[in-house]
C-alpha cells in the first residue's frame, strides 16, 4: 500500500535535560530523527515530511545526508499545528492516501509496525499501535489516600498513527477541544472509527534523560546483522590494464566484460545486494543494456551502498578475496582498501582485500581468468 509519513520534530524537548532538543541528540552514534527517517524509507514511504523549526530546517541536509525522499515543513506552536503543517505539505499527494504521523522521539520504528498499522487502517478511519497496560495503576489525589485503579481495557498509545490525509485534515478542521493528546483522538472526536494494531515495547518515547541511557542499551536489540556473499569471474583477453577493486593495474592482459570487468567490485556489489535481499548485479545493471558498456564498476557499488542506506542499514565491514595467479595483488592491496573505503564511506580498518592462488589448478590456475569472492556484514533495523 502506498503511503506518506509526517515526522513531528519541532518540539524543544526540555524534559530531556539541558542540551540539544531530543530529536537531534545521538543514540548509538546516530541522530534520533534519522532513525525514523531511515525506518520509513525502508518500509517504502512514498514521501516523508519532517516538521521542524527554522534552525532544524537548516540542519536537516547534513543530518540526513545520503537519504532522499523527504522534505521539510515549518512547525507550529503546538503538536497539533505541526501535524497540520505536515499534512498541508503533502498536498501534492493523493487526498485519500494513508499518512502515518510519527513522533521523532520514538526512534526504534520497524517495518512490521508500519505494515500492521496500515493493515488495521483498511477497516477504520484511524489506526494506531498500542500496548495493553501491564503495571498496576495507583491514583493519588491531593489530600486523599492512595487508591488502586483498574487497568482493564487500558492501552498505551504509540505512534505512528495512520489515517487517510483528507480524513485527518477534516477532523483537525473540526476539532475544538483544546490541545489533543494524539491524532487518533481528533479523528475519534469527529466520529471516526479507531483501530488498534499490536504495538512494540521497543517503540518507547524518549522523554527524560534516563530514557537515553535505556535507548543506548536497546539500540543493539533494535538492529539485526545480515551477512551477504558475492562471487564473480572474468576471462583474460587482449589489453594492457586491469581494474581490480577500483584500482587500475598495468598488465599484459585485461579482463573481458560488458563493463570494466572489475571482478572485485562486482563480487562486493553482489554481496551487499544479497545482504539486503535485493537480487544481484544483473538485476540492477543488465549486461544486455548498452548503457553499461565499459562502465566503471564503482557506480554499481555506490548504488548497492545507497540501497543499504535507504533500508536504514549500515555497512559494518567488507572482505574481498581475489583469486588469480597474476597480477601480483600485494603491491596494490592498500590502494584497493583505500579506494573501497572511500566509495563505501568506511574506515580503512573495516575493509579487507586479500589474494590467493589455486596452485595452478582450474581456470585461474591455467591463467584463463580471474575470480573474486566477497563477504559483507550489514546492520539494518529489525
N, C-alpha and C positions, 0 to 999 in steps of 0.2 A: 504494500500500500504506500502510495506517495504521501509524504508528509513534510511539513516545515517545523522549525523549532524557534522558540524565543527563549533566550537565556537572560534572566534578570540579574544584572551585575552593577547596579547603580547605588547600592547601599554603602553606608560608611563603616558598618561592622564594628561599632565602638565596643560592644560587649566582648569582642575577641581580644581586647587589650590594646596597648599602645603599638604604634607602627602602622604599616600599610593596612588598607581595607582587606578583609579576609580573602576576597576573590583574587587578589594579586599576590598573596603570600605563596610560599612554596610548600608543596607536600611531595616528599620523595624526589626533590630536585626539580619539580615541575609546577608552574603556577596553577592554583586551584581552578581557575576558569578554563585553562587549556584542557584539563582532564575531561570536562563536559563537552567541549567543542569536538575533541577527538572522538569521544564516545558517540555523539550524534552523527558525525561523518561516517564512522564505522557501521552505524546502524542504517545508513542510507538516506539521511536527511537531504531533501532537495535544496533547501536553503536554511541558513541559520542567521537569525538577527540577535545581536548582542546589545542589550540595552544598558548603557553605562553613562558615566559623567563625561564632561568635556575633557578632563585630564585623562580619563580612561580611554577615550577615543584615540588620543594621540599615542597611547602606549600599546594599543592592540596590534599594529603591524609587526612590531618586534616580538611581542608576547606570543603571537600566533604565527610566527614565521614558518613558512613551508606548508601552511594549510590554506585551502581555498574553500569557496562555497559559503562564505559568511559576509555579513555587512554589519555596520554599527548604527545604532539609533540613540538619540539623547533621552535619558530617563527623566522622570518627573520627581516631585517631592515625596511621593508615596509609591509603594509597590504597585498598587492598582493603576496609577497613572503611567508607570513604567511599562506595565504589561500592555496597556492600551497603545502606547507609543510603538512597542514592538509589533503589535498587530497591524497598526497603520503602515509600518514599513514593509509589510508583506502584501500590500495592495496589488502588486503585480502577479501574485499567485492566485489560483482559483478560489472563489469565495467559499466553497464548501470543502476545501482541502483541510484535513486534520492538522492542527497546530499543537505542538507539545510545549507547554510553558514549564520552564525548569529554573530552579534556584541555583545560581552559580556556586553557592556554598555547599552543594551536595556533589562532590567530585567523583564518587565511585559508581557512576551510572554504567550499566551494562546493556548490551543489545537485547537481552532477554526481557528486561523491564520495558523497553520501548515496544517490543513486539506484543507483550502482554497487555499494555495499556491500549495500544491500537486495536487489538482484538476485542477488548472489552468495550471500546467505543462503538463497535459495529451495532450494538443493540442499546445504545444510550446516547445522551446528549453531552455528557462529560464523563470522563473516566480518570481514575487516579489510583496509584499504587498505595497500599496501606497495610499495616501490620496490626494484628489484634493486640490489645494491651495485656501484657503478661504480669506486670508487677501489681502488688496490692496498692490501692489508692487510699490516701488519707486526706481528709478535709480539716483544715484548721481555720475556723472563723475567729476574728478578734474577740477576745473575752469569752470564748466558748471552749468546751472540751474537744479534744481531738476525736474525730469520728472516722469510721471506715466507709468509703464509698464503693458502690458496686462497679465492677469493671466489665460486667456483662454487656455485650453489644457495643463496646467501645473500641475504636480503631485509631491508630496513629497514622495520620495522613502524611504522605510524602509527595515529592514531585519526581518526574514530570507529570503534569496533568494535561489531558488531551481533550480537545473539543474542536469542532469544525469552526473555521475562522468567523464565518458570518454569525454562527450561534453565539460565540463568545463575545463578539463585538456588540451584538444586540443586547445580550444580557448585561454587559457593563454599561451600555447606554441607559438601561432601565434601572440600574442599581441606585438605591437611595438610602442605604443602611449604614453609612459611615464606612470606615476602612475595613474591607473584608479580610478575613484571615487567609483565604486562598481562592483560586479560580472556581473550584467546584461549588463553593458557597454562593458565588454570584450566579452561576447557571441554575443552581437549585432554587434560588430565590425567584428566578424568572419562570419557574415551573418545569425546569428540565429534569430529565431522568439521570440519576447518578449511578455509575457502576464502579465497583471496586475490583482491582486486579491485585494479585499477590505482590506484596512489597518485598523489600530486600533489607535485611539488617545492616548490610554494608552501606546502604544509601543514607547514611547519617548526615545530619546538617551540622556544619562547623559553626559553632556559635561562641563558645567560650575558649579561653586559652588552652585549657586541658584537652579540648577536642582535637587540637592539632597534634598533640602528643599521641593520642589514640589513632589519629589518621596516619601518622608515620608508621605505626605498627601494623595498621591494616593495609597499607599500600601494597605490601608484598602479597597479601591474600587476595587483593583485588586484581592481580595480574596473573597471567599464565605464560609459561615459557614454551615456545614452539621451536622445533628443530626442522630444518629443511636441508635437502641434499640435491646436488646437481651434478651432471656429467656431460661432457662434450668431447668430440674428437673431430679433427680435420686432417685431410691428407696433405702431403707436401707437394709443391709444384714450383714452376719456374718463378724466380724472383730474387730480390736482394735484401729483403727486410721482412721481419715477422713481428706482429703485435701480440704481446702477451701481458695480461693483467694491466692493460693501459699503457704499456711502455714499448716503444719501438726499438727493436734489436737488429743490428746489421747481421745478415746471414746469407748463405749462398742459395737458399730456397725461401719460399713463403708458404703460408697456409692458405689453402683454397677454400673459399666460402662465398656466400651471397653478400655478406657484409665484409668487415675487415678480418673475419675468421679468428677473432681473439678468443680462443678456446677457454682461457681462464675466466674472462668476463662473462662468457656465455654460461659456463657452469655455475658461476656465482649468481648470475641473474636467475637461473632456474631454481637455485637453492632458495633464494629469497621468495620467489613466487610460490614455491612449494610450501614454505613455512606458513604462508597465509592463505593457502588453498586457492591460488589464482592461476592455475594451469601452468603452462610452460611458455618459453620464449617464443615459440612458433605461433601460439595463440595471439600474442600481442604484436609480433613483428613477423608476419608470414614471409617465408623466403620466396614466395611467388609474387610478392609486391615489389615492383621495380623501384619504389621509393627508398627501399633499404639497401639497394645495390651499392656496395662499397661503404656503407655507413659505419661510422666509428661506434664501436660497441659500448663505449661508456654511456651513451644515451640510453641504451637498453637497461643498463644497471641503474642509472638515475631514475628511470621510470619505475623499476621494481621497488626502489627505495621510497619513492613517493607514494606508491600503493601501500607500503608498510605504514608510513606516516598517516595516510588517510584512514587507516583502520585503528588509529590510536596506538600503533606499535612503535617499539624501539629496537633497533638492531643492537644486540649485545656484543657479539663478536663474529668474525668470519674466518674461515680457514680454507685455503686453496692449495691443492696439490697438483703440480704439473708433471706429467708422465712422458718422458722423452729421453732419447739417447743424446740428442743435441737440439738446440744450442745449450751451452752451459748456463744454468739459471742463477747460480750463486752470485756472480758478479752484478746481477741486475735485481736481486731479490729485494734489497732495501728500497730501491726506486719503485718497485712494484707495490710494496707495502704502503709507501707514502702516497702513491697515486690512488690506491684503493681507499685509503683513509680520507683523502681529500674528497673523492667522489661521494663517499658514504657519510661524511661528517663524523668520523670516528677517531679516537686517539690511535696512534700507530700501534700501541701495545695491544689493541683489540683486533689487529689484522695480522694474519699469518699467511705466508706464502712459502711453500716447500716444493722440493723437486725430488723425483726418484726415477729410476730406470726399471726396465723389466728384464734386465740381464740378457739382452739380445733376443728375448723371446717375443713372439707376437708381432703385430703390425708396427708398434712403436719400436720394438727391438730391431726390426728389419729396416727401420728408417723410412717406413712408408707414410707415417703420420705422427701426430702428437695428440695426446689426450689430457683432459683436466677433470678433476673432481673437486667439489666444494661442499662444505658443511657450514651452516649458519645457525645461530641461536637468536630468536626474536621474542621479545616480550610484548604481549597485547592485553587489552582489557579482558577479564574473564567473561 
